[in-house]
Protein backbone atom coordinates (compact mmCIF):
# COMPACT_ATOMS: atom_id res chain seq x y z
CA UNK A 1 0.00 0.00 0.00
CA UNK A 2 2.95 2.36 0.37
CA UNK A 3 3.21 2.66 -3.40
CA UNK A 4 -0.43 3.81 -3.50
CA UNK A 5 0.28 6.42 -0.82
CA UNK A 6 3.27 7.73 -2.76
CA UNK A 7 1.28 7.72 -6.01
CA UNK A 8 -1.38 9.90 -4.30
CA UNK A 9 -4.03 7.20 -4.65
CA UNK A 10 -4.36 7.30 -0.84
CA UNK A 11 -4.27 10.36 1.41
CA UNK A 12 -3.04 8.40 4.40
CA UNK A 13 -2.36 4.85 5.47
CA UNK A 14 -2.98 3.31 8.89
CA UNK A 15 -0.18 0.79 9.43
CA UNK A 16 2.17 -0.88 11.86
CA UNK A 17 4.89 1.74 11.60
CA UNK A 18 7.71 -0.60 12.63
CA UNK A 19 7.08 -2.51 9.41
CA UNK A 20 7.56 0.60 7.28
CA UNK A 21 11.12 1.08 6.07
CA UNK A 22 12.60 4.54 6.80
CA UNK A 23 11.70 6.99 4.06
CA UNK A 24 12.35 10.74 3.88
CA UNK A 25 9.14 11.34 1.91
CA UNK A 26 6.83 9.93 4.61
CA UNK A 27 5.67 11.27 7.94
CA UNK A 28 4.08 9.35 10.81
CA UNK A 29 1.18 11.29 12.28
CA UNK A 30 -1.35 10.29 14.91
CA UNK A 31 -0.99 6.85 16.32
CA UNK A 32 -1.53 4.40 19.12
CA UNK A 33 0.71 1.98 20.92
CA UNK A 34 -0.61 -1.53 21.51
CA UNK A 35 0.78 -4.09 23.87
CA UNK A 36 0.07 -7.76 23.48
CA UNK A 37 0.42 -11.10 25.12
CA UNK A 38 0.08 -14.82 24.61
CA UNK A 39 -3.32 -16.41 25.06
CA UNK A 40 -4.75 -19.90 25.21
CA UNK A 41 -8.17 -21.43 25.68
CA UNK A 42 -9.63 -21.52 29.16
CA UNK A 43 -8.53 -24.77 30.82
CA UNK A 44 -5.45 -25.20 28.59
CA UNK A 45 -2.67 -27.28 30.23
CA UNK A 46 -0.27 -24.30 29.84
CA UNK A 47 -2.67 -21.67 31.20
CA UNK A 48 -0.57 -21.35 34.37
CA UNK A 49 2.79 -21.12 32.57
CA UNK A 50 5.02 -18.30 33.80
CA UNK A 51 8.04 -18.53 31.51
CA UNK A 52 8.85 -18.85 27.83
CA UNK A 53 10.73 -22.06 28.63
CA UNK A 54 7.45 -23.61 29.80
CA UNK A 55 6.08 -22.99 26.27
CA UNK A 56 8.95 -24.83 24.54
CA UNK A 57 6.72 -27.70 23.28
CA UNK A 58 3.58 -25.65 22.60
CA UNK A 59 1.72 -25.61 19.30
CA UNK A 60 1.14 -22.16 17.81
CA UNK A 61 -1.41 -20.50 15.59
CA UNK A 62 -0.09 -17.15 14.39
CA UNK A 63 -1.26 -14.42 12.08
CA UNK A 64 1.48 -12.69 10.07
CA UNK A 65 2.41 -11.88 6.51
CA UNK A 66 4.99 -14.23 4.96
CA UNK A 67 7.58 -11.43 4.68
CA UNK A 68 7.28 -10.90 8.46
CA UNK A 69 8.12 -14.49 9.38
CA UNK A 70 11.79 -14.00 10.33
CA UNK A 71 11.06 -10.95 12.51
CA UNK A 72 8.06 -12.65 14.11
CA UNK A 73 10.01 -15.80 14.96
CA UNK A 74 12.89 -13.76 16.36
CA UNK A 75 10.54 -11.70 18.56
CA UNK A 76 8.57 -14.66 19.85
CA UNK A 77 11.21 -17.34 20.19
CA UNK A 78 14.87 -16.68 19.36
CA UNK A 79 15.35 -13.57 21.50
CA UNK A 80 14.13 -15.62 24.46
CA UNK A 81 16.60 -18.43 23.83
CA UNK A 82 14.06 -20.82 22.33
CA UNK A 83 14.46 -22.62 19.03
CA UNK A 84 11.79 -21.82 16.46
CA UNK A 85 9.29 -24.71 16.64
CA UNK A 86 8.84 -24.90 12.86
CA UNK A 87 6.78 -28.10 12.88
CA UNK A 88 4.38 -26.72 15.50
CA UNK A 89 3.53 -23.33 13.98
CA UNK A 90 0.41 -22.90 11.89
CA UNK A 91 -0.42 -19.76 9.95
CA UNK A 92 -3.93 -18.28 10.01
CA UNK A 93 -4.76 -15.55 7.51
CA UNK A 94 -8.03 -14.76 9.27
CA UNK A 95 -8.03 -13.32 12.78
CA UNK A 96 -11.60 -14.54 13.34
CA UNK A 97 -10.65 -18.10 12.36
CA UNK A 98 -7.55 -17.90 14.54
CA UNK A 99 -9.61 -16.87 17.58
CA UNK A 100 -12.08 -19.72 17.07
CA UNK A 101 -9.33 -22.30 16.65
CA UNK A 102 -7.33 -21.17 19.68
CA UNK A 103 -10.52 -21.22 21.78
CA UNK A 104 -11.19 -24.83 20.82
CA UNK A 105 -7.71 -26.41 20.57
CA UNK A 106 -4.47 -26.57 22.55
CA UNK A 107 -2.71 -23.99 20.35
CA UNK A 108 -1.38 -20.69 21.68
CA UNK A 109 -1.34 -17.33 19.93
CA UNK A 110 -0.20 -13.74 20.38
CA UNK A 111 -2.89 -11.04 20.50
CA UNK A 112 -3.00 -7.30 21.15
CA UNK A 113 -4.48 -6.47 24.58
CA UNK A 114 -7.67 -4.86 23.24
CA UNK A 115 -8.53 -8.14 21.53
CA UNK A 116 -7.59 -10.12 24.64
CA UNK A 117 -9.95 -7.94 26.68
CA UNK A 118 -12.80 -8.46 24.21
CA UNK A 119 -12.31 -12.20 23.81
CA UNK A 120 -11.40 -12.76 27.45
CA UNK A 121 -14.72 -11.31 28.52
CA UNK A 122 -16.45 -14.28 26.91
CA UNK A 123 -14.42 -16.67 29.06
CA UNK A 124 -13.06 -18.54 26.05
CA UNK A 125 -9.48 -17.26 26.04
CA UNK A 126 -7.14 -16.45 28.91
CA UNK A 127 -3.89 -14.47 28.82
CA UNK A 128 -0.69 -16.14 30.01
CA UNK A 129 0.95 -14.29 32.87
CA UNK A 130 4.54 -14.72 31.69
CA UNK A 131 7.64 -13.16 33.19
CA UNK A 132 8.47 -11.96 29.66
CA UNK A 133 7.03 -8.83 28.07
CA UNK A 134 7.09 -7.96 24.40
CA UNK A 135 7.76 -4.60 22.83
CA UNK A 136 4.56 -2.75 21.97
CA UNK A 137 3.42 -2.32 18.39
CA UNK A 138 2.89 1.16 17.09
CA UNK A 139 -0.03 1.69 14.76
CA UNK A 140 0.19 5.09 13.11
CA UNK A 141 -1.03 7.19 10.25
CA UNK A 142 1.47 7.51 7.45
CA UNK A 143 1.23 10.35 5.00
CA UNK A 144 3.35 12.12 2.45
CA UNK A 145 5.65 14.58 4.20
CA UNK A 146 5.08 17.53 1.84
CA UNK A 147 1.35 17.01 1.22
CA UNK A 148 -1.43 18.16 3.54
CA UNK A 149 -4.21 15.71 4.26
CA UNK A 150 -7.45 16.11 2.35
CA UNK A 151 -10.43 17.40 4.33
CA UNK A 152 -12.12 13.94 4.46
CA UNK A 153 -8.88 12.30 5.67
CA UNK A 154 -8.40 15.03 8.27
CA UNK A 155 -11.98 14.53 9.56
CA UNK A 156 -11.62 10.75 9.63
CA UNK A 157 -8.45 10.93 11.73
CA UNK A 158 -9.95 13.53 14.04
CA UNK A 159 -13.01 11.32 14.64
CA UNK A 160 -10.93 8.17 15.05
CA UNK A 161 -8.69 9.66 17.73
CA UNK A 162 -11.61 11.40 19.42
CA UNK A 163 -13.44 8.06 19.58
CA UNK A 164 -10.44 6.40 21.27
CA UNK A 165 -10.29 9.21 23.86
CA UNK A 166 -14.05 8.97 24.55
CA UNK A 167 -13.91 5.20 24.96
CA UNK A 168 -10.96 5.46 27.36
CA UNK A 169 -13.14 7.46 29.74
CA UNK A 170 -16.46 5.70 29.05
CA UNK A 171 -18.65 4.57 31.93
CA UNK A 172 -18.87 1.09 30.38
CA UNK A 173 -16.31 -1.10 32.16
CA UNK A 174 -15.58 -3.25 29.09
CA UNK A 175 -14.87 -0.20 26.91
CA UNK A 176 -12.59 1.21 29.59
CA UNK A 177 -10.56 -2.00 29.82
CA UNK A 178 -10.25 -2.34 26.06
CA UNK A 179 -9.31 1.26 25.37
CA UNK A 180 -7.13 1.86 28.41
CA UNK A 181 -4.78 -0.74 26.99
CA UNK A 182 -4.19 1.64 24.05
CA UNK A 183 -1.77 4.55 24.50
CA UNK A 184 -2.31 7.55 22.26
CA UNK A 185 0.85 8.95 20.70
CA UNK A 186 1.45 12.56 19.84
CA UNK A 187 1.37 13.45 16.13
CA UNK A 188 4.85 13.84 14.69
CA UNK A 189 6.49 12.04 17.63
CA UNK A 190 8.60 10.08 15.19
CA UNK A 191 9.35 10.16 11.50
CA UNK A 192 10.11 7.29 9.14
C-alpha positions in Angstrom: 0.0 0.0 0.0 3.0 2.4 0.4 3.2 2.7 -3.4 -0.4 3.8 -3.5 0.3 6.4 -0.8 3.3 7.7 -2.8 1.3 7.7 -6.0 -1.4 9.9 -4.3 -4.0 7.2 -4.6 -4.4 7.3 -0.8 -4.3 10.4 1.4 -3.0 8.4 4.4 -2.4 4.9 5.5 -3.0 3.3 8.9 -0.2 0.8 9.4 2.2 -0.9 11.9 4.9 1.7 11.6 7.7 -0.6 12.6 7.1 -2.5 9.4 7.6 0.6 7.3 11.1 1.1 6.1 12.6 4.5 6.8 11.7 7.0 4.1 12.3 10.7 3.9 9.1 11.3 1.9 6.8 9.9 4.6 5.7 11.3 7.9 4.1 9.4 10.8 1.2 11.3 12.3 -1.4 10.3 14.9 -1.0 6.8 16.3 -1.5 4.4 19.1 0.7 2.0 20.9 -0.6 -1.5 21.5 0.8 -4.1 23.9 0.1 -7.8 23.5 0.4 -11.1 25.1 0.1 -14.8 24.6 -3.3 -16.4 25.1 -4.7 -19.9 25.2 -8.2 -21.4 25.7 -9.6 -21.5 29.2 -8.5 -24.8 30.8 -5.4 -25.2 28.6 -2.7 -27.3 30.2 -0.3 -24.3 29.8 -2.7 -21.7 31.2 -0.6 -21.3 34.4 2.8 -21.1 32.6 5.0 -18.3 33.8 8.0 -18.5 31.5 8.9 -18.8 27.8 10.7 -22.1 28.6 7.4 -23.6 29.8 6.1 -23.0 26.3 8.9 -24.8 24.5 6.7 -27.7 23.3 3.6 -25.7 22.6 1.7 -25.6 19.3 1.1 -22.2 17.8 -1.4 -20.5 15.6 -0.1 -17.2 14.4 -1.3 -14.4 12.1 1.5 -12.7 10.1 2.4 -11.9 6.5 5.0 -14.2 5.0 7.6 -11.4 4.7 7.3 -10.9 8.5 8.1 -14.5 9.4 11.8 -14.0 10.3 11.1 -11.0 12.5 8.1 -12.7 14.1 10.0 -15.8 15.0 12.9 -13.8 16.4 10.5 -11.7 18.6 8.6 -14.7 19.9 11.2 -17.3 20.2 14.9 -16.7 19.4 15.3 -13.6 21.5 14.1 -15.6 24.5 16.6 -18.4 23.8 14.1 -20.8 22.3 14.5 -22.6 19.0 11.8 -21.8 16.5 9.3 -24.7 16.6 8.8 -24.9 12.9 6.8 -28.1 12.9 4.4 -26.7 15.5 3.5 -23.3 14.0 0.4 -22.9 11.9 -0.4 -19.8 9.9 -3.9 -18.3 10.0 -4.8 -15.6 7.5 -8.0 -14.8 9.3 -8.0 -13.3 12.8 -11.6 -14.5 13.3 -10.7 -18.1 12.4 -7.6 -17.9 14.5 -9.6 -16.9 17.6 -12.1 -19.7 17.1 -9.3 -22.3 16.6 -7.3 -21.2 19.7 -10.5 -21.2 21.8 -11.2 -24.8 20.8 -7.7 -26.4 20.6 -4.5 -26.6 22.6 -2.7 -24.0 20.3 -1.4 -20.7 21.7 -1.3 -17.3 19.9 -0.2 -13.7 20.4 -2.9 -11.0 20.5 -3.0 -7.3 21.2 -4.5 -6.5 24.6 -7.7 -4.9 23.2 -8.5 -8.1 21.5 -7.6 -10.1 24.6 -9.9 -7.9 26.7 -12.8 -8.5 24.2 -12.3 -12.2 23.8 -11.4 -12.8 27.5 -14.7 -11.3 28.5 -16.5 -14.3 26.9 -14.4 -16.7 29.1 -13.1 -18.5 26.0 -9.5 -17.3 26.0 -7.1 -16.4 28.9 -3.9 -14.5 28.8 -0.7 -16.1 30.0 1.0 -14.3 32.9 4.5 -14.7 31.7 7.6 -13.2 33.2 8.5 -12.0 29.7 7.0 -8.8 28.1 7.1 -8.0 24.4 7.8 -4.6 22.8 4.6 -2.8 22.0 3.4 -2.3 18.4 2.9 1.2 17.1 0.0 1.7 14.8 0.2 5.1 13.1 -1.0 7.2 10.3 1.5 7.5 7.5 1.2 10.3 5.0 3.4 12.1 2.4 5.6 14.6 4.2 5.1 17.5 1.8 1.4 17.0 1.2 -1.4 18.2 3.5 -4.2 15.7 4.3 -7.4 16.1 2.4 -10.4 17.4 4.3 -12.1 13.9 4.5 -8.9 12.3 5.7 -8.4 15.0 8.3 -12.0 14.5 9.6 -11.6 10.7 9.6 -8.4 10.9 11.7 -9.9 13.5 14.0 -13.0 11.3 14.6 -10.9 8.2 15.1 -8.7 9.7 17.7 -11.6 11.4 19.4 -13.4 8.1 19.6 -10.4 6.4 21.3 -10.3 9.2 23.9 -14.1 9.0 24.5 -13.9 5.2 25.0 -11.0 5.5 27.4 -13.1 7.5 29.7 -16.5 5.7 29.1 -18.6 4.6 31.9 -18.9 1.1 30.4 -16.3 -1.1 32.2 -15.6 -3.2 29.1 -14.9 -0.2 26.9 -12.6 1.2 29.6 -10.6 -2.0 29.8 -10.2 -2.3 26.1 -9.3 1.3 25.4 -7.1 1.9 28.4 -4.8 -0.7 27.0 -4.2 1.6 24.0 -1.8 4.5 24.5 -2.3 7.6 22.3 0.9 8.9 20.7 1.4 12.6 19.8 1.4 13.4 16.1 4.8 13.8 14.7 6.5 12.0 17.6 8.6 10.1 15.2 9.4 10.2 11.5 10.1 7.3 9.1 
